[in-house]
């Protein structure tokens, strides 16, 4: 930006690029200056700087106290914000525009031509940012004429920084009032024939290759304010080719008045029904959008207008609602489709950078890159995504994969169907198909192991063999890590173990048992199709003995029973949700038996925690907050042994189901052979499916070692002055930390700071279950999106119908689930399953038939519905609901909100 008047600190013009001038002119002003400097068609104007705003505030002696009063307001205190905001606005409207500021503003205005009308727009420093637009929070005034009106509107813009909506938005985003400063853009008005908004990426689907244009007659304010039903045009960004046109009625338009101000007028019916833009105008807009996006480095939300055939840009801001693109991006030019690894693992929280680097190291999907990471894994928005493209281009996997992944992430098959027939996806069929040679060699080896477990191995011996291998690996890790020097040697060995444990141990010893177990279970269903129902089939795998996660849950129930033996201990645990209660109990007489039970539990299971796949999260042996809250919930019931009785009941159900299955198998021709075969399959299904959690149990042990080693390296780096804090290690990946410890990198502080801000931004995102390489979220069918009032749809993951009181749990370390409540959660993993002991049913926002929460719910006999979008926001704690696992739906027996109830 250059100065519009000589030596003015209060006013700057549009003449030079302003991308770096945000602190002085705000987001809108910086954007306009950058575009004007690049020669784009921006109407002339100037900016009144944030220094002028500060000078204005200085004219109010109570300004500091007023801002402090705003910052004291809770984000949810809407009425309080209204009252305090009104007081703040009234006081600031009494402050005059400083004389020296007014003088320079009027001079700049006269220089542009006082005969013209002007738009006066607020431009905040917390506006049009890459991660938060703050759009529409402050005021805009159109068709302003005359010196007095100009100065009044400038002051009104300054005061609009303190509208209720602006105050609340800043509070919700975590920004103090003093962090925001306001500039004002004064720009010559365009009197447009047509105006609208251009998105250089589709704001609904996220597709970065499609532009979306809204267009209507007159001033764009009518469209922005939602006063008009505008035309919608969708066009290919690369070419301007028109893809879709939806005509709005454009019944009214907003027009400038000669004396200043605006008025609404009806549009003649014939004109309203016609297209506001022809193909050529759409193509011009798309081409201009490409230029602006290239200049500003990302997808843009652009306000434009056409006057006498000339195109003008009056505003451009980043589109902040788009989910980040998968990285690294494919280089083959074909369309790729990615499935969320986080959804498959039923943990949609953003991972730390250290957490993100480990799964691609552990699981070499598609082979390994030169850096040793999985070829078919990408990152997007702090989550991991699996590239399904090679599978989908190779028969028979192209038929099997959609159904298989649909059992893991609900809706996968439907979303894939919307992508697979597109020409841009089919174009990669020959080049990207999964190579058959390596896969067939792997499949031959794996099928041999599975066949041995199915046909020859004794189930209990096979399971014992896996457990012996795991114990041997655990002992080896303890010896090897202890023998190495702290720092780089231990880090490097951890990296080596992480890159081999999956292929050398879990695939060889664990996966064959799991596959044999699933085939045995499904084999029973196939052999007895039409003779047994789904309830009987699910009951076959209830009460599995030897499941490490179930054993953990039962052990925690035993700890609660020991606590009940001492009223002093039980009361303290029930009434306290602080992790410090455990240490406090060490001084309480009679707490010895409980503490011994607690310490034994932590010794066995302390390496676990909710969200345990992110190595950055503290384990239970470091922070037992979530366990304390689970115990607190359990102790709201005084009945001991309920968890054991519930497990025994599940085991009896399984025995009864087995009897029914064997009776059905024995009927008809060759019944005696079928019965014998089914008996063997049931035994294998129960023995092998019981080890479903064993591989993860082993991996999390490795993560425990890795966590200690990484923190140890972090302390060494802090001592050497390479990191500011030990926790900074989680903002690096493993190779970066190794480079720091080996002296190859010393400049990581800025990297850590930038990554921490990025992680905070990613933590607020809601990740889609599927993405394409174009950034699109493939849609579900229209019928799947249809809503029935009071009914939330998902997938029935465990049969049964119950009614009860919901408890929404976002974080088991913060919320208490009481016995008999229905658990409503965004996701669950093994660190959540102690809650299942006393839950009545389960509702989850993500998941599929074979994901963790679904399997555990079936084992416990809990009705479950998963894949219920928005469950944690549409259901409230204390609300009565019906969980229908048979139909895959949740029925709200009370209104969705307290407002509706009122």
Secondary structure as UniProt FT lines:
FT   TURN            6..7
FT   STRAND          11..13
FT   TURN            19..20
FT   HELIX           22..37
FT   TURN            38..39
FT   STRAND          45..48
FT   HELIX           50..58
FT   TURN            61..62
FT   HELIX           63..71
FT   TURN            75..76
FT   HELIX           78..93
FT   HELIX           99..112
FT   TURN            114..115
FT   STRAND          118..124
FT   TURN            125..126
FT   TURN            135..136
FT   STRAND          140..144
FT   HELIX           147..159
FT   HELIX           160..162
FT   HELIX           164..173
FT   HELIX           177..179
FT   STRAND          182..188
FT   STRAND          194..199
FT   TURN            203..205
FT   TURN            208..209
FT   STRAND          210..218
FT   HELIX           221..224
FT   TURN            225..226
FT   STRAND          231..236
FT   TURN            237..239
FT   STRAND          242..246
FT   STRAND          252..256
FT   TURN            258..259
FT   STRAND          262..266
FT   HELIX           269..273
FT   HELIX           279..296
FT   STRAND          300..307
FT   TURN            308..309
FT   STRAND          310..318
FT   STRAND          337..340
FT   HELIX           341..344
FT   TURN            345..346
FT   HELIX           353..362
FT   TURN            365..366
FT   TURN            370..371
FT   TURN            375..376
FT   STRAND          377..380
FT   TURN            381..382
FT   STRAND          383..387
FT   HELIX           389..392
FT   TURN            395..396
FT   HELIX           397..406
FT   TURN            407..408
FT   TURN            410..411
FT   HELIX           412..420
FT   HELIX           423..426
FT   TURN            427..428
FT   HELIX           429..432
FT   HELIX           436..455
FT   HELIX           459..483
FT   TURN            486..487
FT   HELIX           488..501
FT   HELIX           502..510
FT   HELIX           511..527
FT   TURN            528..531
FT   HELIX           534..539
FT   TURN            540..541
FT   TURN            545..546
FT   HELIX           548..564
FT   HELIX           567..575
FT   TURN            579..580
FT   HELIX           581..585
FT   TURN            586..587
FT   TURN            589..590
FT   HELIX           592..605
FT   TURN            606..607
FT   TURN            610..613
FT   TURN            615..616
FT   TURN            620..622
FT   HELIX           625..634
FT   TURN            635..636
FT   HELIX           642..665
FT   TURN            669..670
FT   HELIX           671..689
FT   TURN            690..693
FT   HELIX           694..719
FT   TURN            720..721
FT   HELIX           726..731
FT   HELIX           734..741
FT   TURN            742..743
FT   HELIX           749..763
FT   STRAND          770..772
FT   TURN            773..774
FT   HELIX           782..785
FT   TURN            789..790
FT   STRAND          791..793
FT   STRAND          795..798
FT   STRAND          801..809
FT   TURN            812..814
FT   TURN            819..820
FT   STRAND          822..825
FT   HELIX           830..838
FT   STRAND          841..844
FT   TURN            849..850
FT   HELIX           852..860
FT   STRAND          863..866
FT   TURN            869..870
FT   HELIX           871..874
FT   TURN            877..878
FT   STRAND          880..884
FT   TURN            885..888
FT   STRAND          889..892
FT   HELIX           898..901
//
